[in-house]
């Protein structure tokens, strides 16, 4: 599931960028998420079950972020650990 407004708002927060070691080069443009022309993700796909896709990403050692309300879990496939960031809820 990809929620554009929540995700975009979340990743522009400085404390989130610091936690994810993001925007280290102080890019002049804003972070863009799933609904960009390059990603080919559309509104109709937002409710699809992503488990198979997530499994494939993890098998390729691609770090992923899983959002749940105001709490996120980031799985580092290389280290094999799960980190929680944000408010309990």
N, C-alpha and C positions, 0 to 999 in steps of 0.2 A: 504494500500500500504506500502511496506517495502523496502526501498532503502538502501542496506547494507553499501556502501562506505560512503555516506553522513552521515548516522546515526552514524557509527563507528567514523568518523572524529569528528563529533559534540560532542559526549559524552566523548572523550578523552581530550577535552579542559578543562583546570583547572577552568576557570570561569563558565563553564556550570556545572561541577561537584559541585562547590560551590553553585550555584543557586539551584540545585536539592538536595543539601545536600548529594551528592553521594560520594562514596569511602571514607567514614569516617575512615575506618581502614587501609588506604593506602595499598590496595591489591597489591600483587606482579605481577599480571597478568592484561592484558588489558580487557576492557569491551567487551563483545560479544553480538551481536544483534540477529536478527531474523533468520539468516542463519546458525545456529548451529545445530548439530545433535539432541540435546535434544528438540528443539522447533518444529521440523517437518514442517517448513515453506519452500516453494520452490519458485524458480524463476517464475514458471508458475502462481503462485497465486498473484504476485505483483500488478496486475491491478484489482483485485476483489474489489467490493464495500464492505467496512468494516463497514457500518453503523449498521447493526444488531449485529455484533460482538462487536462494541464499546458500543452499548446500553446494551448488556449483561454484559460487564465488569463494566460499570458505575453502573448498578443495584446491582452489588456485591461489590461496593465501592472500586474498583481497580483504583488507579491513572493511568492516561494515558497521553501520550504526542502526540500532533498533530503537524507535521512539515509542513511548507510552505516556500520554498526557505530558506532564512536565518532568518526566524522568527518562533518561536515555541510558542505554547500555551499549557499550562499544566493545566489540569482540576483536581482539588482536590475534589474528590467526597465526602469526609467527611465534608469539609468546604463548599462545594458547590460554589466555585469560580473558575474563569479562570484567569490565570496569563500569561502575554506575556513576553518572554525573547528573546532578539536578536535585529538585525537591522530591521528597517522598510524596506519593499521591496515588 
